[in-house]
C-alpha cells in the first residue's frame, strides 16, 4: 500500500504522459501541475529551468537561458513555443493531463532545435 500512496503523490494525474516524463532522465519537476488562470508547471529540462503557462487564449513553454531560474523575463528566454488554445479564458482552465501533453511535445521540440544548433 505504501507504493500506492507514493504513486498517488508522485503521479497526480496518473497518466501515461506523466510516467513518460518521470522516466525521462533530463526531466525533473516537483510533481505540481495546476492552478487556475494561469495553469503553471515549472520543471527542469536537460539542466535548464522551464515553465509551462496557460492563460486566457494561449499556452506557452519557455526555457530560460542557462543559469536563469525564472524564465518569465523575455530577455532571458532561450527557447519559447506558444500556441492558441481556445477563445475566451479557456486556457486558464486547461486540464492537467493536457498541460503535461503540451509539456512533453514542447520538450521534444526544444531538443530537436538544440540538436540543429552548432
C-alpha positions, 0 to 999 in steps of 0.5 A: 500500500505504501507504493500506492500512496507514493504513486498517488503523490508522485503521479497526480494525474496518473497518466501515461504522459506523466510516467513518460516524463518521470522516466525521462532522465533530463526531466525533473519537476516537483510533481505540481501541475495546476492552478487556475488562470494561469495553469503553471508547471515549472520543471527542469529540462536537460539542466535548464529551468522551464515553465509551462503557462496557460492563460486566457487564449494561449499556452506557452513553454519557455526555457530560460537561458542557462543559469536563469531560474525564472524564465518569465523575463523575455530577455532571458528566454532561450527557447519559447513555443506558444500556441492558441488554445481556445477563445475566451479564458479557456486556457486558464482552465486547461486540464492537467493531463493536457498541460503535461501533453503540451509539456512533453511535445514542447520538450521534444521540440526544444531538443530537436532545435538544440540538436540543429544548433552548432 
